[in-house]
Amino acid sequence: MINYNNKFFKAVRTSPNGETSPHTIFHYKQSGNILTAEYSGGKIAAGHLIGLVNGQGHIDMHYHQINDQGELMIGVCHSIPEMLSNGKIRLHETWQWTSGEKTSGESILEEV
């Protein structure tokens, strides 16, 4: 299992209906298979996520955030890790808002 504890990630790509950007920084914490994170930056004033990591390092999570418009946004996400040649992790994410328009999208996060 990949250990995400105390790793930082930034969004490098997202669908147009997403709110993350290269200014969004995620700070992951992991204990056993339980993953949590705090994040902010760009259009996101504050956000949190909680999820479970499986044996292959895949993450199933729920997230909530307050955007720069003062709206509470909520969603679910599935992340698949890719190990880069420099030893860093890239996360390929598929997500869906469970608030607002309930649209879905894809994002890529990279360890910084």
C-alpha atoms as a printed R data frame, in Angstrom:
    type eleno elety resid chain resno       x      y       z
1   ATOM     1    CA   MET     A     1   0.000  0.000   0.000
2   ATOM     2    CA   ILE     A     2   1.221  3.485  -0.820
3   ATOM     3    CA   ASN     A     3   1.608  5.673   2.246
4   ATOM     4    CA   TYR     A     4   0.373  9.219   1.598
5   ATOM     5    CA   ASN     A     5   1.126 10.467   5.115
6   ATOM     6    CA   ASN     A     6   2.476 14.031   5.244
7   ATOM     7    CA   LYS     A     7   2.660 14.345   1.448
8   ATOM     8    CA   PHE     A     8   1.680 17.515  -0.406
9   ATOM     9    CA   PHE     A     9  -0.031 17.546  -3.796
10  ATOM    10    CA   LYS     A    10  -1.048 20.260  -6.221
11  ATOM    11    CA   ALA     A    11  -3.611 20.149  -8.980
12  ATOM    12    CA   VAL     A    12  -1.985 20.242 -12.413
13  ATOM    13    CA   ARG     A    13  -5.113 19.658 -14.500
14  ATOM    14    CA   THR     A    14  -8.865 19.591 -13.953
15  ATOM    15    CA   SER     A    15 -12.090 19.591 -15.929
16  ATOM    16    CA   PRO     A    16 -13.645 23.024 -16.603
17  ATOM    17    CA   ASN     A    17 -16.360 22.390 -13.976
18  ATOM    18    CA   GLY     A    18 -13.742 21.738 -11.260
19  ATOM    19    CA   GLU     A    19 -12.554 24.291  -8.713
20  ATOM    20    CA   THR     A    20  -8.958 23.158  -8.188
21  ATOM    21    CA   SER     A    21  -6.011 24.819  -9.926
22  ATOM    22    CA   PRO     A    22  -2.204 24.784  -9.709
23  ATOM    23    CA   HIS     A    23  -2.693 27.171  -6.747
24  ATOM    24    CA   THR     A    24  -4.602 24.483  -4.804
25  ATOM    25    CA   ILE     A    25  -2.352 22.609  -2.352
26  ATOM    26    CA   PHE     A    26  -3.457 19.409  -0.585
27  ATOM    27    CA   HIS     A    27  -1.792 18.166   2.626
28  ATOM    28    CA   TYR     A    28  -2.481 14.443   3.016
29  ATOM    29    CA   LYS     A    29  -2.391 12.522   6.309
30  ATOM    30    CA   GLN     A    30  -2.733  8.746   6.533
31  ATOM    31    CA   SER     A    31  -3.157  6.337   9.432
32  ATOM    32    CA   GLY     A    32  -3.548  2.710   8.360
33  ATOM    33    CA   ASN     A    33  -5.892  2.811   5.396
34  ATOM    34    CA   ILE     A    34  -7.637  6.027   6.540
35  ATOM    35    CA   LEU     A    35  -6.719  9.137   4.566
36  ATOM    36    CA   THR     A    36  -7.558 12.746   5.415
37  ATOM    37    CA   ALA     A    37  -6.435 16.029   3.889
38  ATOM    38    CA   GLU     A    38  -6.827 19.758   4.192
39  ATOM    39    CA   TYR     A    39  -6.530 21.925   1.094
40  ATOM    40    CA   SER     A    40  -6.914 25.480  -0.115
41  ATOM    41    CA   GLY     A    41  -5.742 27.878  -2.781
42  ATOM    42    CA   GLY     A    42  -7.024 29.385  -5.983
43  ATOM    43    CA   LYS     A    43 -10.842 29.274  -6.002
44  ATOM    44    CA   ILE     A    44 -10.926 27.215  -2.773
45  ATOM    45    CA   ALA     A    45 -10.931 29.058   0.562
46  ATOM    46    CA   ALA     A    46 -10.882 25.841   2.624
47  ATOM    47    CA   GLY     A    47 -11.451 22.159   1.961
48  ATOM    48    CA   HIS     A    48 -11.247 18.763   3.644
49  ATOM    49    CA   LEU     A    49 -11.398 15.202   2.413
50  ATOM    50    CA   ILE     A    50 -11.674 11.801   4.045
51  ATOM    51    CA   GLY     A    51 -11.202  8.474   2.352
52  ATOM    52    CA   LEU     A    52  -9.946  4.928   2.335
53  ATOM    53    CA   VAL     A    53  -6.796  3.633   0.641
54  ATOM    54    CA   ASN     A    54  -6.781  0.088  -0.758
55  ATOM    55    CA   GLY     A    55  -3.800 -2.258  -1.204
56  ATOM    56    CA   GLN     A    56  -2.967 -0.814  -4.638
57  ATOM    57    CA   GLY     A    57  -2.986  2.755  -3.306
58  ATOM    58    CA   HIS     A    58  -6.336  3.646  -4.881
59  ATOM    59    CA   ILE     A    59  -8.303  6.174  -2.848
60  ATOM    60    CA   ASP     A    60 -12.082  6.407  -2.488
61  ATOM    61    CA   MET     A    61 -12.971  9.682  -0.810
62  ATOM    62    CA   HIS     A    62 -15.597 12.274   0.005
63  ATOM    63    CA   TYR     A    63 -14.714 15.959   0.002
64  ATOM    64    CA   HIS     A    64 -16.258 19.270   0.988
65  ATOM    65    CA   GLN     A    65 -15.004 22.776   0.396
66  ATOM    66    CA   ILE     A    66 -15.906 26.448   0.585
67  ATOM    67    CA   ASN     A    67 -15.150 28.240  -2.670
68  ATOM    68    CA   ASP     A    68 -14.265 31.894  -3.218
69  ATOM    69    CA   GLN     A    69 -17.957 32.639  -3.786
70  ATOM    70    CA   GLY     A    70 -18.766 31.470  -0.244
71  ATOM    71    CA   GLU     A    71 -20.529 28.310  -1.477
72  ATOM    72    CA   LEU     A    72 -20.276 24.931   0.243
73  ATOM    73    CA   MET     A    73 -19.468 22.328  -2.409
74  ATOM    74    CA   ILE     A    74 -19.505 18.558  -1.758
75  ATOM    75    CA   GLY     A    75 -18.441 15.576  -3.844
76  ATOM    76    CA   VAL     A    76 -16.955 12.102  -4.184
77  ATOM    77    CA   CYS     A    77 -13.714 11.074  -5.871
78  ATOM    78    CA   HIS     A    78 -11.752  7.973  -6.897
79  ATOM    79    CA   SER     A    79  -7.965  8.400  -7.295
80  ATOM    80    CA   ILE     A    80  -5.545  6.009  -9.003
81  ATOM    81    CA   PRO     A    81  -1.830  6.544  -8.273
82  ATOM    82    CA   GLU     A    82   0.989  6.513 -10.795
83  ATOM    83    CA   MET     A    83   4.594  6.351  -9.580
84  ATOM    84    CA   LEU     A    84   6.747  8.784 -11.539
85  ATOM    85    CA   SER     A    85  10.398  8.165 -12.463
86  ATOM    86    CA   ASN     A    86  11.486 10.783  -9.896
87  ATOM    87    CA   GLY     A    87   9.778  8.813  -7.079
88  ATOM    88    CA   LYS     A    88   6.873 11.255  -6.767
89  ATOM    89    CA   ILE     A    89   3.207 10.262  -7.012
90  ATOM    90    CA   ARG     A    90   0.723 11.423  -9.659
91  ATOM    91    CA   LEU     A    91  -2.982 10.898  -8.866
92  ATOM    92    CA   HIS     A    92  -5.483 10.377 -11.691
93  ATOM    93    CA   GLU     A    93  -8.874 11.365 -10.302
94  ATOM    94    CA   THR     A    94 -12.455 10.906 -11.412
95  ATOM    95    CA   TRP     A    95 -14.935 12.878  -9.347
96  ATOM    96    CA   GLN     A    96 -18.544 13.967  -9.129
97  ATOM    97    CA   TRP     A    97 -20.171 16.858  -7.359
98  ATOM    98    CA   THR     A    98 -22.978 15.722  -5.044
99  ATOM    99    CA   SER     A    99 -24.054 19.355  -4.619
100 ATOM   100    CA   GLY     A   100 -24.873 22.051  -7.139
101 ATOM   101    CA   GLU     A   101 -25.231 20.788 -10.703
102 ATOM   102    CA   LYS     A   102 -23.981 17.277  -9.745
103 ATOM   103    CA   THR     A   103 -21.646 17.159 -12.761
104 ATOM   104    CA   SER     A   104 -18.554 14.976 -12.976
105 ATOM   105    CA   GLY     A   105 -14.994 15.468 -14.155
106 ATOM   106    CA   GLU     A   106 -11.362 14.424 -14.009
107 ATOM   107    CA   SER     A   107  -8.297 15.925 -12.375
108 ATOM   108    CA   ILE     A   108  -4.604 15.170 -12.037
109 ATOM   109    CA   LEU     A   109  -2.690 15.931  -8.842
110 ATOM   110    CA   GLU     A   110   1.086 15.680  -8.511
111 ATOM   111    CA   GLU     A   111   3.195 15.387  -5.398
112 ATOM   112    CA   VAL     A   112   5.258 18.510  -4.733
